Amino acid sequence: MGRRLISSGALKQVEFPYLKDAQGRHAPIVYLQVWTGNRWLYLQAYVDSGASWSVFHVDVAQLLGINLKRAKRRYVTLGNGSILPIYLERIKVRFAGAEFTVPAGFSDALRMGFNLIGRAGFFTRFAMCFNDRARTLTVTRLSRGSR
């Protein structure tokens, strides 16, 4: 799915080429998989180092069988100052060769046209290196002892 494994000794790296966004610009948009309870579903998401939480459209919650009425409601502030209500749940994902659980928000007010991968759960497991000139995102899995 548009990624390349880079062997570098003990470190496991995956290089994702930037994909084009809705305006045709190259951006750090990657594929990840989410567990629906009986199968893995591929999604695209924009890797956003400025986002505290990963946020997916509410339709994704429905595909995952998540009952948002039981989820924790939170409010996040976007870069433009607007407030986005999200429903926070833990989901199982596969990303960059690893399988793990992360907190994720779901919102029907997400108007960006794409899902977001934020820091919580991802940036503690991986070092993310954005190279806009080469249009690549290099993801390096961190060892458990790394800080």
Residue pairs with C-beta under 8 A, 6 or more apart in sequence:
1 31
1 42
2 16
2 17
2 19
2 31
3 14
3 15
3 16
3 17
3 30
3 31
3 96
4 14
4 15
4 17
5 12
5 13
5 14
5 15
5 97
6 13
6 14
6 15
6 138
7 13
10 143
11 140
11 141
12 96
12 97
12 140
12 141
13 138
13 139
13 140
13 141
14 96
14 97
14 138
14 139
15 136
15 137
15 138
15 139
16 28
16 30
16 31
16 136
16 137
16 138
16 139
17 135
17 136
18 26
18 27
18 28
18 29
18 132
18 135
18 136
18 137
19 26
19 27
19 29
19 30
19 44
20 26
20 27
20 29
21 27
21 29
21 46
21 113
21 114
22 113
22 114
26 135
27 46
28 46
28 47
28 130
28 137
29 44
29 45
29 46
29 47
29 114
30 44
30 45
30 47
30 95
30 117
30 137
31 42
31 43
31 44
32 42
32 43
32 45
32 93
32 94
32 95
32 117
33 40
33 41
33 42
33 43
33 93
33 94
33 95
34 40
34 41
34 43
34 60
34 64
34 91
34 92
34 93
35 41
35 64
35 91
35 92
35 93
36 63
36 64
36 65
37 64
37 65
40 94
41 63
41 64
43 56
43 60
43 115
44 114
44 115
45 54
45 56
45 114
45 115
45 116
45 117
46 112
46 114
46 115
46 116
46 117
47 117
47 122
47 128
47 130
47 137
48 116
48 117
48 118
49 119
49 123
49 128
49 130
50 79
51 76
51 116
51 117
51 118
51 119
52 76
52 118
52 119
52 120
53 74
53 76
53 86
53 88
53 103
53 104
53 105
53 116
53 118
53 119
53 120
54 102
54 103
54 104
54 105
54 115
54 116
54 117
54 118
54 120
54 121
54 122
55 76
55 84
55 86
55 104
55 105
55 106
55 107
55 110
55 115
55 116
55 118
56 104
56 105
56 106
56 107
56 110
56 115
56 116
57 106
57 107
57 108
57 110
57 115
58 68
58 87
58 106
58 107
58 108
58 110
60 106
60 115
61 68
61 71
61 87
61 89
61 106
64 91
66 89
66 91
66 106
68 87
68 89
68 106
71 87
71 88
71 89
71 106
72 87
72 88
72 89
73 85
73 86
73 87
73 88
74 85
74 86
74 87
74 88
74 105
75 83
75 84
75 85
75 86
76 83
76 84
76 86
76 105
77 83
77 84
78 84
84 107
84 109
84 110
85 107
85 109
86 105
86 106
86 107
87 105
87 106
87 107
88 103
88 104
88 105
89 103
89 104
89 106
90 101
90 102
90 103
90 104
91 101
91 102
91 104
92 99
92 100
92 101
93 99
93 100
93 101
93 102
95 117
95 122
95 126
95 139
96 126
96 139
96 141
97 141
98 125
98 141
100 121
100 125
101 121
102 120
102 121
102 122
103 120
103 121
104 121
110 116
122 128
124 142
125 141
125 142
126 139
126 140
126 141
126 142
127 139
127 140
127 142
128 137
128 138
128 139
129 137
129 138
129 139
129 140
130 137
131 137
131 138
